[in-house]
Amino acid sequence: MAEDSNKEVAPESLQIVFYCKDCNEIVDTSRVGKKYVYTCAKCGTKNVAFGTHRSIVNYFRMDEMPAKRVKKDDGESVAKSETTDKSL
C-alpha cells in the first residue's frame, strides 16, 4: 500500500501565485473583465500565468531560494550565481 498520500504538503506550495512572463518573476496582478485574464501590476502586460507556487516554480524553472548576496574583494555585492566560473 502506498503511504505517499499521507505526506504533509507545505501550505505556501499550494498558494495561488501569478507569474509575469515578461518580467520573469512572481508579481501582483489586477483582473481584466474577461474570465481568467490578469494584467501584471509591474509592467502592465496580459502575459501572466497562474498556478500553485510549486507548479509555477517547477514549470518556469525558478530558484526557490533567492540568490545569496556575496561581497567581492572591492566591496561590491553580487549574486552568488554570478561569482561562479562558467568557462568549461
PDB file of N, CA, C and O in Angstrom:
ATOM      1  N   MET A   1       0.826  -1.177   0.000  1.00  0.00           N
ATOM      2  CA  MET A   1       0.000   0.000   0.000  1.00  0.00           C
ATOM      3  C   MET A   1       0.876   1.249   0.000  1.00  0.00           C
ATOM      4  O   MET A   1       1.916   1.288   0.658  1.00  0.00           O
ATOM      5  N   ALA A   2       0.464   2.231  -0.716  1.00  0.00           N
ATOM      6  CA  ALA A   2       1.236   3.463  -0.820  1.00  0.00           C
ATOM      7  C   ALA A   2       0.942   4.370   0.368  1.00  0.00           C
ATOM      8  O   ALA A   2      -0.216   4.638   0.688  1.00  0.00           O
ATOM      9  N   GLU A   3       2.010   4.839   1.018  1.00  0.00           N
ATOM     10  CA  GLU A   3       1.855   5.763   2.124  1.00  0.00           C
ATOM     11  C   GLU A   3       2.128   7.199   1.681  1.00  0.00           C
ATOM     12  O   GLU A   3       2.176   8.100   2.518  1.00  0.00           O
ATOM     13  N   ASP A   4       2.307   7.424   0.384  1.00  0.00           N
ATOM     14  CA  ASP A   4       2.596   8.753  -0.137  1.00  0.00           C
ATOM     15  C   ASP A   4       1.435   9.716   0.071  1.00  0.00           C
ATOM     16  O   ASP A   4       1.651  10.924   0.172  1.00  0.00           O
ATOM     17  N   SER A   5       0.225   9.215   0.136  1.00  0.00           N
ATOM     18  CA  SER A   5      -0.925  10.089   0.304  1.00  0.00           C
ATOM     19  C   SER A   5      -0.982  10.694   1.703  1.00  0.00           C
ATOM     20  O   SER A   5      -1.732  11.644   1.932  1.00  0.00           O
ATOM     21  N   ASN A   6      -0.205  10.160   2.639  1.00  0.00           N
ATOM     22  CA  ASN A   6      -0.188  10.675   3.997  1.00  0.00           C
ATOM     23  C   ASN A   6       0.842  11.779   4.204  1.00  0.00           C
ATOM     24  O   ASN A   6       0.935  12.328   5.302  1.00  0.00           O
ATOM     25  N   LYS A   7       1.622  12.119   3.171  1.00  0.00           N
ATOM     26  CA  LYS A   7       2.630  13.173   3.297  1.00  0.00           C
ATOM     27  C   LYS A   7       1.957  14.518   3.492  1.00  0.00           C
ATOM     28  O   LYS A   7       0.920  14.805   2.892  1.00  0.00           O
ATOM     29  N   GLU A   8       2.573  15.352   4.354  1.00  0.00           N
ATOM     30  CA  GLU A   8       2.060  16.701   4.544  1.00  0.00           C
ATOM     31  C   GLU A   8       2.662  17.620   3.497  1.00  0.00           C
ATOM     32  O   GLU A   8       3.846  17.510   3.177  1.00  0.00           O
ATOM     33  N   VAL A   9       1.861  18.519   2.965  1.00  0.00           N
ATOM     34  CA  VAL A   9       2.307  19.475   1.954  1.00  0.00           C
ATOM     35  C   VAL A   9       2.334  20.847   2.600  1.00  0.00           C
ATOM     36  O   VAL A   9       1.394  21.232   3.296  1.00  0.00           O
ATOM     37  N   ALA A  10       3.406  21.579   2.370  1.00  0.00           N
ATOM     38  CA  ALA A  10       3.521  22.922   2.938  1.00  0.00           C
ATOM     39  C   ALA A  10       2.424  23.818   2.366  1.00  0.00           C
ATOM     40  O   ALA A  10       2.194  23.812   1.157  1.00  0.00           O
ATOM     41  N   PRO A  11       1.741  24.591   3.220  1.00  0.00           N
ATOM     42  CA  PRO A  11       0.637  25.437   2.733  1.00  0.00           C
ATOM     43  C   PRO A  11       1.068  26.471   1.699  1.00  0.00           C
ATOM     44  O   PRO A  11       0.285  26.793   0.806  1.00  0.00           O
ATOM     45  N   GLU A  12       2.303  27.009   1.791  1.00  0.00           N
ATOM     46  CA  GLU A  12       2.721  28.014   0.815  1.00  0.00           C
ATOM     47  C   GLU A  12       2.906  27.417  -0.565  1.00  0.00           C
ATOM     48  O   GLU A  12       2.829  28.151  -1.550  1.00  0.00           O
ATOM     49  N   SER A  13       3.148  26.106  -0.685  1.00  0.00           N
ATOM     50  CA  SER A  13       3.297  25.497  -2.002  1.00  0.00           C
ATOM     51  C   SER A  13       1.951  25.332  -2.703  1.00  0.00           C
ATOM     52  O   SER A  13       1.906  25.129  -3.916  1.00  0.00           O
ATOM     53  N   LEU A  14       0.860  25.416  -1.953  1.00  0.00           N
ATOM     54  CA  LEU A  14      -0.483  25.306  -2.529  1.00  0.00           C
ATOM     55  C   LEU A  14      -1.124  26.674  -2.781  1.00  0.00           C
ATOM     56  O   LEU A  14      -2.238  26.747  -3.300  1.00  0.00           O
ATOM     57  N   GLN A  15      -0.439  27.739  -2.422  1.00  0.00           N
ATOM     58  CA  GLN A  15      -0.955  29.084  -2.617  1.00  0.00           C
ATOM     59  C   GLN A  15      -0.924  29.442  -4.102  1.00  0.00           C
ATOM     60  O   GLN A  15       0.047  29.130  -4.791  1.00  0.00           O
ATOM     61  N   ILE A  16      -1.965  30.087  -4.596  1.00  0.00           N
ATOM     62  CA  ILE A  16      -2.021  30.502  -5.995  1.00  0.00           C
ATOM     63  C   ILE A  16      -1.187  31.775  -6.167  1.00  0.00           C
ATOM     64  O   ILE A  16      -1.345  32.747  -5.428  1.00  0.00           O
ATOM     65  N   VAL A  17      -0.298  31.743  -7.159  1.00  0.00           N
ATOM     66  CA  VAL A  17       0.559  32.893  -7.454  1.00  0.00           C
ATOM     67  C   VAL A  17       0.437  33.221  -8.939  1.00  0.00           C
ATOM     68  O   VAL A  17      -0.030  32.403  -9.731  1.00  0.00           O
ATOM     69  N   PHE A  18       0.863  34.428  -9.303  1.00  0.00           N
ATOM     70  CA  PHE A  18       0.807  34.906 -10.680  1.00  0.00           C
ATOM     71  C   PHE A  18       2.226  35.181 -11.144  1.00  0.00           C
ATOM     72  O   PHE A  18       2.996  35.843 -10.448  1.00  0.00           O
ATOM     73  N   TYR A  19       2.576  34.666 -12.334  1.00  0.00           N
ATOM     74  CA  TYR A  19       3.922  34.797 -12.888  1.00  0.00           C
ATOM     75  C   TYR A  19       3.849  35.586 -14.189  1.00  0.00           C
ATOM     76  O   TYR A  19       3.169  35.176 -15.129  1.00  0.00           O
ATOM     77  N   CYS A  20       4.545  36.715 -14.244  1.00  0.00           N
ATOM     78  CA  CYS A  20       4.592  37.519 -15.466  1.00  0.00           C
ATOM     79  C   CYS A  20       5.705  36.968 -16.350  1.00  0.00           C
ATOM     80  O   CYS A  20       6.860  36.901 -15.928  1.00  0.00           O
ATOM     81  N   LYS A  21       5.367  36.578 -17.558  1.00  0.00           N
ATOM     82  CA  LYS A  21       6.344  36.012 -18.488  1.00  0.00           C
ATOM     83  C   LYS A  21       7.258  37.082 -19.067  1.00  0.00           C
ATOM     84  O   LYS A  21       8.335  36.761 -19.570  1.00  0.00           O
ATOM     85  N   ASP A  22       6.855  38.337 -19.007  1.00  0.00           N
ATOM     86  CA  ASP A  22       7.696  39.426 -19.496  1.00  0.00           C
ATOM     87  C   ASP A  22       8.681  39.888 -18.418  1.00  0.00           C
ATOM     88  O   ASP A  22       9.843  40.163 -18.717  1.00  0.00           O
ATOM     89  N   CYS A  23       8.223  39.973 -17.175  1.00  0.00           N
ATOM     90  CA  CYS A  23       9.096  40.379 -16.065  1.00  0.00           C
ATOM     91  C   CYS A  23       9.930  39.206 -15.547  1.00  0.00           C
ATOM     92  O   CYS A  23      10.940  39.413 -14.875  1.00  0.00           O
ATOM     93  N   ASN A  24       9.511  37.980 -15.858  1.00  0.00           N
ATOM     94  CA  ASN A  24      10.171  36.755 -15.393  1.00  0.00           C
ATOM     95  C   ASN A  24      10.214  36.666 -13.881  1.00  0.00           C
ATOM     96  O   ASN A  24      11.239  36.301 -13.304  1.00  0.00           O
ATOM     97  N   GLU A  25       9.098  37.000 -13.233  1.00  0.00           N
ATOM     98  CA  GLU A  25       9.026  36.898 -11.780  1.00  0.00           C
ATOM     99  C   GLU A  25       7.578  36.806 -11.326  1.00  0.00           C
ATOM    100  O   GLU A  25       6.654  37.100 -12.084  1.00  0.00           O
ATOM    101  N   ILE A  26       7.397  36.398 -10.086  1.00  0.00           N
ATOM    102  CA  ILE A  26       6.076  36.335  -9.478  1.00  0.00           C
ATOM    103  C   ILE A  26       5.668  37.756  -9.118  1.00  0.00           C
ATOM    104  O   ILE A  26       6.422  38.480  -8.468  1.00  0.00           O
ATOM    105  N   VAL A  27       4.465  38.154  -9.547  1.00  0.00           N
ATOM    106  CA  VAL A  27       4.027  39.540  -9.405  1.00  0.00           C
ATOM    107  C   VAL A  27       2.608  39.611  -8.859  1.00  0.00           C
ATOM    108  O   VAL A  27       1.904  38.604  -8.786  1.00  0.00           O
ATOM    109  N   ASP A  28       2.197  40.825  -8.475  1.00  0.00           N
ATOM    110  CA  ASP A  28       0.808  41.108  -8.144  1.00  0.00           C
ATOM    111  C   ASP A  28       0.084  41.425  -9.444  1.00  0.00           C
ATOM    112  O   ASP A  28       0.695  41.904 -10.400  1.00  0.00           O
ATOM    113  N   THR A  29      -1.207  41.161  -9.481  1.00  0.00           N
ATOM    114  CA  THR A  29      -1.967  41.367 -10.707  1.00  0.00           C
ATOM    115  C   THR A  29      -3.273  42.083 -10.423  1.00  0.00           C
ATOM    116  O   THR A  29      -3.686  42.230  -9.272  1.00  0.00           O
ATOM    117  N   SER A  30      -3.909  42.521 -11.489  1.00  0.00           N
ATOM    118  CA  SER A  30      -5.282  43.004 -11.409  1.00  0.00           C
ATOM    119  C   SER A  30      -6.073  42.274 -12.489  1.00  0.00           C
ATOM    120  O   SER A  30      -5.570  42.015 -13.582  1.00  0.00           O
ATOM    121  N   ARG A  31      -7.299  41.955 -12.166  1.00  0.00           N
ATOM    122  CA  ARG A  31      -8.124  41.170 -13.075  1.00  0.00           C
ATOM    123  C   ARG A  31      -8.740  42.053 -14.149  1.00  0.00           C
ATOM    124  O   ARG A  31      -9.235  43.146 -13.877  1.00  0.00           O
ATOM    125  N   VAL A  32      -8.695  41.548 -15.377  1.00  0.00           N
ATOM    126  CA  VAL A  32      -9.348  42.216 -16.503  1.00  0.00           C
ATOM    127  C   VAL A  32     -10.765  41.657 -16.568  1.00  0.00           C
ATOM    128  O   VAL A  32     -11.022  40.581 -16.027  1.00  0.00           O
ATOM    129  N   GLY A  33     -11.677  42.354 -17.209  1.00  0.00           N
ATOM    130  CA  GLY A  33     -13.072  41.959 -17.250  1.00  0.00           C
ATOM    131  C   GLY A  33     -13.336  40.526 -17.687  1.00  0.00           C
ATOM    132  O   GLY A  33     -14.294  39.907 -17.225  1.00  0.00           O
ATOM    133  N   LYS A  34     -12.499  39.992 -18.571  1.00  0.00           N
ATOM    134  CA  LYS A  34     -12.712  38.635 -19.060  1.00  0.00           C
ATOM    135  C   LYS A  34     -12.320  37.617 -18.000  1.00  0.00           C
ATOM    136  O   LYS A  34     -11.566  37.924 -17.076  1.00  0.00           O
ATOM    137  N   LYS A  35     -12.832  36.421 -18.140  1.00  0.00           N
ATOM    138  CA  LYS A  35     -12.539  35.369 -17.179  1.00  0.00           C
ATOM    139  C   LYS A  35     -11.099  34.882 -17.341  1.00  0.00           C
ATOM    140  O   LYS A  35     -10.653  34.625 -18.459  1.00  0.00           O
ATOM    141  N   TYR A  36     -10.376  34.757 -16.239  1.00  0.00           N
ATOM    142  CA  TYR A  36      -9.003  34.240 -16.175  1.00  0.00           C
ATOM    143  C   TYR A  36      -7.995  35.069 -16.970  1.00  0.00           C
ATOM    144  O   TYR A  36      -7.009  34.521 -17.462  1.00  0.00           O
ATOM    145  N   VAL A  37      -8.219  36.365 -17.105  1.00  0.00           N
ATOM    146  CA  VAL A  37      -7.250  37.252 -17.746  1.00  0.00           C
ATOM    147  C   VAL A  37      -6.788  38.248 -16.694  1.00  0.00           C
ATOM    148  O   VAL A  37      -7.601  38.918 -16.057  1.00  0.00           O
ATOM    149  N   TYR A  38      -5.477  38.339 -16.519  1.00  0.00           N
ATOM    150  CA  TYR A  38      -4.892  39.208 -15.499  1.00  0.00           C
ATOM    151  C   TYR A  38      -3.814  40.073 -16.130  1.00  0.00           C
ATOM    152  O   TYR A  38      -3.165  39.661 -17.091  1.00  0.00           O
ATOM    153  N   THR A  39      -3.623  41.280 -15.588  1.00  0.00           N
ATOM    154  CA  THR A  39      -2.536  42.142 -16.044  1.00  0.00           C
ATOM    155  C   THR A  39      -1.504  42.262 -14.930  1.00  0.00           C
ATOM    156  O   THR A  39      -1.842  42.274 -13.746  1.00  0.00           O
ATOM    157  N   CYS A  40      -0.256  42.351 -15.330  1.00  0.00           N
ATOM    158  CA  CYS A  40       0.855  42.492 -14.393  1.00  0.00           C
ATOM    159  C   CYS A  40       0.826  43.901 -13.809  1.00  0.00           C
ATOM    160  O   CYS A  40       0.693  44.879 -14.544  1.00  0.00           O
ATOM    161  N   ALA A  41       0.949  44.002 -12.491  1.00  0.00           N
ATOM    162  CA  ALA A  41       0.958  45.307 -11.838  1.00  0.00           C
ATOM    163  C   ALA A  41       2.271  46.042 -12.091  1.00  0.00           C
ATOM    164  O   ALA A  41       2.331  47.263 -11.948  1.00  0.00           O
ATOM    165  N   LYS A  42       3.317  45.317 -12.464  1.00  0.00           N
ATOM    166  CA  LYS A  42       4.631  45.927 -12.667  1.00  0.00           C
ATOM    167  C   LYS A  42       4.785  46.500 -14.083  1.00  0.00           C
ATOM    168  O   LYS A  42       5.159  47.662 -14.243  1.00  0.00           O
ATOM    169  N   CYS A  43       4.494  45.678 -15.119  1.00  0.00           N
ATOM    170  CA  CYS A  43       4.721  46.139 -16.495  1.00  0.00           C
ATOM    171  C   CYS A  43       3.431  46.387 -17.276  1.00  0.00           C
ATOM    172  O   CYS A  43       3.471  47.046 -18.315  1.00  0.00           O
ATOM    173  N   GLY A  44       2.291  45.881 -16.808  1.00  0.00           N
ATOM    174  CA  GLY A  44       1.013  46.164 -17.444  1.00  0.00           C
ATOM    175  C   GLY A  44       0.594  45.212 -18.549  1.00  0.00           C
ATOM    176  O   GLY A  44      -0.479  45.392 -19.125  1.00  0.00           O
ATOM    177  N   THR A  45       1.406  44.194 -18.871  1.00  0.00           N
ATOM    178  CA  THR A  45       1.030  43.269 -19.942  1.00  0.00           C
ATOM    179  C   THR A  45       0.046  42.219 -19.444  1.00  0.00           C
ATOM    180  O   THR A  45      -0.110  42.016 -18.240  1.00  0.00           O
ATOM    181  N   LYS A  46      -0.613  41.555 -20.389  1.00  0.00           N
ATOM    182  CA  LYS A  46      -1.535  40.475 -20.061  1.00  0.00           C
ATOM    183  C   LYS A  46      -0.870  39.107 -20.171  1.00  0.00           C
ATOM    184  O   LYS A  46      -1.553  38.083 -20.157  1.00  0.00           O
ATOM    185  N   ASN A  47       0.439  39.083 -20.278  1.00  0.00           N
ATOM    186  CA  ASN A  47       1.188  37.840 -20.452  1.00  0.00           C
ATOM    187  C   ASN A  47       1.482  37.227 -19.086  1.00  0.00           C
ATOM    188  O   ASN A  47       2.640  37.114 -18.683  1.00  0.00           O
ATOM    189  N   VAL A  48       0.414  36.828 -18.373  1.00  0.00           N
ATOM    190  CA  VAL A  48       0.522  36.358 -16.995  1.00  0.00           C
ATOM    191  C   VAL A  48      -0.012  34.933 -16.895  1.00  0.00           C
ATOM    192  O   VAL A  48      -1.098  34.624 -17.386  1.00  0.00           O
ATOM    193  N   ALA A  49       0.765  34.081 -16.257  1.00  0.00           N
ATOM    194  CA  ALA A  49       0.339  32.708 -15.969  1.00  0.00           C
ATOM    195  C   ALA A  49       0.028  32.617 -14.484  1.00  0.00           C
ATOM    196  O   ALA A  49       0.566  33.386 -13.687  1.00  0.00           O
ATOM    197  N   PHE A  50      -0.834  31.685 -14.110  1.00  0.00           N
ATOM    198  CA  PHE A  50      -1.107  31.494 -12.695  1.00  0.00           C
ATOM    199  C   PHE A  50      -1.182  30.020 -12.376  1.00  0.00           C
ATOM    200  O   PHE A  50      -1.467  29.194 -13.243  1.00  0.00           O
ATOM    201  N   GLY A  51      -0.924  29.702 -11.129  1.00  0.00           N
ATOM    202  CA  GLY A  51      -0.952  28.327 -10.658  1.00  0.00           C
ATOM    203  C   GLY A  51      -0.463  28.287  -9.228  1.00  0.00           C
ATOM    204  O   GLY A  51      -0.243  29.328  -8.610  1.00  0.00           O
ATOM    205  N   THR A  52      -0.290  27.082  -8.702  1.00  0.00           N
ATOM    206  CA  THR A  52       0.236  26.976  -7.351  1.00  0.00           C
ATOM    207  C   THR A  52       1.701  27.394  -7.356  1.00  0.00           C
ATOM    208  O   THR A  52       2.366  27.338  -8.390  1.00  0.00           O
ATOM    209  N   HIS A  53       2.193  27.808  -6.210  1.00  0.00           N
ATOM    210  CA  HIS A  53       3.585  28.251  -6.110  1.00  0.00           C
ATOM    211  C   HIS A  53       4.522  27.147  -6.580  1.00  0.00           C
ATOM    212  O   HIS A  53       5.476  27.412  -7.312  1.00  0.00           O
ATOM    213  N   ARG A  54       4.262  25.922  -6.168  1.00  0.00           N
ATOM    214  CA  ARG A  54       5.124  24.804  -6.549  1.00  0.00           C
ATOM    215  C   ARG A  54       5.100  24.563  -8.058  1.00  0.00           C
ATOM    216  O   ARG A  54       6.151  24.327  -8.655  1.00  0.00           O
ATOM    217  N   SER A  55       3.931  24.618  -8.683  1.00  0.00           N
ATOM    218  CA  SER A  55       3.850  24.354 -10.123  1.00  0.00           C
ATOM    219  C   SER A  55       4.520  25.461 -10.943  1.00  0.00           C
ATOM    220  O   SER A  55       5.175  25.175 -11.946  1.00  0.00           O
ATOM    221  N   ILE A  56       4.363  26.718 -10.524  1.00  0.00           N
ATOM    222  CA  ILE A  56       5.000  27.828 -11.242  1.00  0.00           C
ATOM    223  C   ILE A  56       6.516  27.722 -11.129  1.00  0.00           C
ATOM    224  O   ILE A  56       7.221  27.890 -12.124  1.00  0.00           O
ATOM    225  N   VAL A  57       7.027  27.445  -9.928  1.00  0.00           N
ATOM    226  CA  VAL A  57       8.477  27.325  -9.726  1.00  0.00           C
ATOM    227  C   VAL A  57       9.038  26.172 -10.550  1.00  0.00           C
ATOM    228  O   VAL A  57      10.110  26.300 -11.141  1.00  0.00           O
ATOM    229  N   ASN A  58       8.330  25.053 -10.594  1.00  0.00           N
ATOM    230  CA  ASN A  58       8.811  23.902 -11.370  1.00  0.00           C
ATOM    231  C   ASN A  58       8.710  24.140 -12.873  1.00  0.00           C
ATOM    232  O   ASN A  58       9.645  23.820 -13.607  1.00  0.00           O
ATOM    233  N   TYR A  59       7.606  24.688 -13.341  1.00  0.00           N
ATOM    234  CA  TYR A  59       7.401  24.864 -14.778  1.00  0.00           C
ATOM    235  C   TYR A  59       8.346  25.904 -15.377  1.00  0.00           C
ATOM    236  O   TYR A  59       8.911  25.686 -16.448  1.00  0.00           O
ATOM    237  N   PHE A  60       8.518  27.032 -14.690  1.00  0.00           N
ATOM    238  CA  PHE A  60       9.363  28.103 -15.213  1.00  0.00           C
ATOM    239  C   PHE A  60      10.807  28.000 -14.723  1.00  0.00           C
ATOM    240  O   PHE A  60      11.612  28.903 -14.951  1.00  0.00           O
ATOM    241  N   ARG A  61      11.127  26.903 -14.053  1.00  0.00           N
ATOM    242  CA  ARG A  61      12.492  26.612 -13.588  1.00  0.00           C
ATOM    243  C   ARG A  61      13.095  27.764 -12.793  1.00  0.00           C
ATOM    244  O   ARG A  61      14.216  28.200 -13.053  1.00  0.00           O
ATOM    245  N   MET A  62      12.334  28.241 -11.830  1.00  0.00           N
ATOM    246  CA  MET A  62      12.793  29.321 -10.964  1.00  0.00           C
ATOM    247  C   MET A  62      13.499  28.716  -9.756  1.00  0.00           C
ATOM    248  O   MET A  62      13.173  27.603  -9.341  1.00  0.00           O
ATOM    249  N   ASP A  63      14.453  29.433  -9.195  1.00  0.00           N
ATOM    250  CA  ASP A  63      15.084  29.004  -7.953  1.00  0.00           C
ATOM    251  C   ASP A  63      14.115  29.282  -6.827  1.00  0.00           C
ATOM    252  O   ASP A  63      13.562  30.378  -6.740  1.00  0.00           O
ATOM    253  N   GLU A  64      13.898  28.291  -5.950  1.00  0.00           N
ATOM    254  CA  GLU A  64      13.006  28.529  -4.821  1.00  0.00           C
ATOM    255  C   GLU A  64      13.634  29.484  -3.827  1.00  0.00           C
ATOM    256  O   GLU A  64      12.932  30.300  -3.230  1.00  0.00           O
ATOM    257  N   MET A  65      14.935  29.399  -3.638  1.00  0.00           N
ATOM    258  CA  MET A  65      15.635  30.284  -2.714  1.00  0.00           C
ATOM    259  C   MET A  65      16.209  31.445  -3.524  1.00  0.00           C
ATOM    260  O   MET A  65      16.812  31.221  -4.573  1.00  0.00           O
ATOM    261  N   PRO A  66      16.034  32.669  -3.059  1.00  0.00           N
ATOM    262  CA  PRO A  66      16.631  33.799  -3.780  1.00  0.00           C
ATOM    263  C   PRO A  66      18.152  33.696  -3.745  1.00  0.00           C
ATOM    264  O   PRO A  66      18.720  33.116  -2.819  1.00  0.00           O
ATOM    265  N   ALA A  67      18.801  34.253  -4.745  1.00  0.00           N
ATOM    266  CA  ALA A  67      20.255  34.184  -4.836  1.00  0.00           C
ATOM    267  C   ALA A  67      20.871  34.871  -3.628  1.00  0.00           C
ATOM    268  O   ALA A  67      20.471  35.972  -3.250  1.00  0.00           O
ATOM    269  N   LYS A  68      21.848  34.207  -3.030  1.00  0.00           N
ATOM    270  CA  LYS A  68      22.534  34.784  -1.880  1.00  0.00           C
ATOM    271  C   LYS A  68      23.498  35.852  -2.368  1.00  0.00           C
ATOM    272  O   LYS A  68      24.156  35.695  -3.396  1.00  0.00           O
ATOM    273  N   ARG A  69      23.570  36.928  -1.623  1.00  0.00           N
ATOM    274  CA  ARG A  69      24.465  38.022  -1.971  1.00  0.00           C
ATOM    275  C   ARG A  69      25.842  37.746  -1.386  1.00  0.00           C
ATOM    276  O   ARG A  69      25.961  37.379  -0.218  1.00  0.00           O
ATOM    277  N   VAL A  70      26.881  37.923  -2.193  1.00  0.00           N
ATOM    278  CA  VAL A  70      28.256  37.704  -1.772  1.00  0.00           C
ATOM    279  C   VAL A  70      29.036  38.978  -2.035  1.00  0.00           C
ATOM    280  O   VAL A  70      28.895  39.588  -3.094  1.00  0.00           O
ATOM    281  N   LYS A  71      29.861  39.385  -1.073  1.00  0.00           N
ATOM    282  CA  LYS A  71      30.676  40.588  -1.262  1.00  0.00           C
ATOM    283  C   LYS A  71      31.951  40.234  -1.994  1.00  0.00           C
ATOM    284  O   LYS A  71      32.639  39.280  -1.630  1.00  0.00           O
ATOM    285  N   LYS A  72      32.273  41.006  -3.034  1.00  0.00           N
ATOM    286  CA  LYS A  72      33.525  40.844  -3.760  1.00  0.00           C
ATOM    287  C   LYS A  72      34.631  41.555  -2.995  1.00  0.00           C
ATOM    288  O   LYS A  72      34.365  42.254  -2.017  1.00  0.00           O
ATOM    289  N   ASP A  73      35.865  41.380  -3.437  1.00  0.00           N
ATOM    290  CA  ASP A  73      37.005  41.998  -2.784  1.00  0.00           C
ATOM    291  C   ASP A  73      36.924  43.524  -2.794  1.00  0.00           C
ATOM    292  O   ASP A  73      37.396  44.176  -1.862  1.00  0.00           O
ATOM    293  N   ASP A  74      36.327  44.097  -3.847  1.00  0.00           N
ATOM    294  CA  ASP A  74      36.255  45.552  -3.935  1.00  0.00           C
ATOM    295  C   ASP A  74      35.044  46.129  -3.188  1.00  0.00           C
ATOM    296  O   ASP A  74      34.771  47.324  -3.293  1.00  0.00           O
ATOM    297  N   GLY A  75      34.318  45.291  -2.438  1.00  0.00           N
ATOM    298  CA  GLY A  75      33.199  45.747  -1.628  1.00  0.00           C
ATOM    299  C   GLY A  75      31.859  45.704  -2.341  1.00  0.00           C
ATOM    300  O   GLY A  75      30.825  45.948  -1.718  1.00  0.00           O
ATOM    301  N   GLU A  76      31.852  45.402  -3.621  1.00  0.00           N
ATOM    302  CA  GLU A  76      30.612  45.343  -4.386  1.00  0.00           C
ATOM    303  C   GLU A  76      29.930  44.006  -4.105  1.00  0.00           C
ATOM    304  O   GLU A  76      30.587  42.965  -4.096  1.00  0.00           O
ATOM    305  N   SER A  77      28.623  44.028  -3.875  1.00  0.00           N
ATOM    306  CA  SER A  77      27.916  42.773  -3.626  1.00  0.00           C
ATOM    307  C   SER A  77      27.282  42.291  -4.926  1.00  0.00           C
ATOM    308  O   SER A  77      26.702  43.079  -5.673  1.00  0.00           O
ATOM    309  N   VAL A  78      27.398  40.998  -5.186  1.00  0.00           N
ATOM    310  CA  VAL A  78      26.826  40.384  -6.378  1.00  0.00           C
ATOM    311  C   VAL A  78      26.126  39.107  -5.974  1.00  0.00           C
ATOM    312  O   VAL A  78      26.378  38.565  -4.898  1.00  0.00           O
ATOM    313  N   ALA A  79      25.236  38.619  -6.844  1.00  0.00           N
ATOM    314  CA  ALA A  79      24.579  37.350  -6.584  1.00  0.00           C
ATOM    315  C   ALA A  79      25.590  36.226  -6.660  1.00  0.00           C
ATOM    316  O   ALA A  79      26.537  36.286  -7.445  1.00  0.00           O
ATOM    317  N   LYS A  80      25.392  35.201  -5.844  1.00  0.00           N
ATOM    318  CA  LYS A  80      26.343  34.101  -5.786  1.00  0.00           C
ATOM    319  C   LYS A  80      26.503  33.412  -7.126  1.00  0.00           C
ATOM    320  O   LYS A  80      27.598  32.958  -7.457  1.00  0.00           O
ATOM    321  N   SER A  81      25.429  33.325  -7.907  1.00  0.00           N
ATOM    322  CA  SER A  81      25.493  32.661  -9.207  1.00  0.00           C
ATOM    323  C   SER A  81      26.409  33.398 -10.172  1.00  0.00           C
ATOM    324  O   SER A  81      26.949  32.785 -11.093  1.00  0.00           O
ATOM    325  N   GLU A  82      26.598  34.724  -9.979  1.00  0.00           N
ATOM    326  CA  GLU A  82      27.478  35.496 -10.855  1.00  0.00           C
ATOM    327  C   GLU A  82      28.946  35.261 -10.531  1.00  0.00           C
ATOM    328  O   GLU A  82      29.814  35.519 -11.365  1.00  0.00           O
ATOM    329  N   THR A  83      29.235  34.766  -9.309  1.00  0.00           N
ATOM    330  CA  THR A  83      30.624  34.586  -8.904  1.00  0.00           C
ATOM    331  C   THR A  83      31.192  33.247  -9.341  1.00  0.00           C
ATOM    332  O   THR A  83      32.404  33.041  -9.279  1.00  0.00           O
ATOM    333  N   THR A  84      30.333  32.332  -9.783  1.00  0.00           N
ATOM    334  CA  THR A  84      30.816  31.033 -10.208  1.00  0.00           C
ATOM    335  C   THR A  84      31.402  31.110 -11.604  1.00  0.00           C
ATOM    336  O   THR A  84      30.924  31.877 -12.440  1.00  0.00           O
ATOM    337  N   ASP A  85      32.427  30.326 -11.860  1.00  0.00           N
ATOM    338  CA  ASP A  85      33.096  30.339 -13.153  1.00  0.00           C
ATOM    339  C   ASP A  85      32.376  29.372 -14.077  1.00  0.00           C
ATOM    340  O   ASP A  85      32.269  28.187 -13.761  1.00  0.00           O
ATOM    341  N   LYS A  86      31.884  29.846 -15.199  1.00  0.00           N
ATOM    342  CA  LYS A  86      31.157  29.012 -16.149  1.00  0.00           C
ATOM    343  C   LYS A  86      31.953  28.729 -17.410  1.00  0.00           C
ATOM    344  O   LYS A  86      31.374  28.358 -18.430  1.00  0.00           O
ATOM    345  N   SER A  87      33.256  28.894 -17.363  1.00  0.00           N
ATOM    346  CA  SER A  87      34.086  28.696 -18.563  1.00  0.00           C
ATOM    347  C   SER A  87      34.621  27.269 -18.605  1.00  0.00           C
ATOM    348  O   SER A  87      35.794  27.030 -18.315  1.00  0.00           O
ATOM    349  N   LEU A  88      33.769  26.338 -18.962  1.00  0.00           N
ATOM    350  CA  LEU A  88      34.190  24.936 -19.087  1.00  0.00           C
ATOM    351  C   LEU A  88      34.370  24.562 -20.515  1.00  0.00           C
ATOM    352  O   LEU A  88      34.723  23.421 -20.815  1.00  0.00           O
TER     353      LEU A  88
END
